[in-house]
Amino acid sequence: MVASTFSVDPLEQVAGEFGETPGFFSLYTPTDRVLAESLVHRAGAAGFKGIVVTLDTWITGRRPRDLGASNFPQLRGHCLANYTSDPLFRARLAKPSDHTAAPVSRITEIR
């Protein structure tokens, strides 16, 4: 099982569902090395068995087809749970936030 940095649920919650299945964390490396280190440490502490590093995506590409189809969940605040739940990321916010998870649940999103 491989869970992305851009998952809907925080990596700790995803790891809690592995059972006997080994889990790997797919790190889309942020430009901030300290934040990347924080995500890696969290994955290890959560029980992930390894890291899959994506090196070709330093920033998300501009894909007109995806944007035209509104297929870019991060612009709507989705798939950012690993950032919004990261203590280091939250500490660096210009304005404090109590937002700790993705704003819309998967069930609500489907409706």
Order of alpha helices (4+ residues) and beta strands (2+ residues): beta-alpha-beta-alpha-beta-alpha-alpha-alpha-alpha
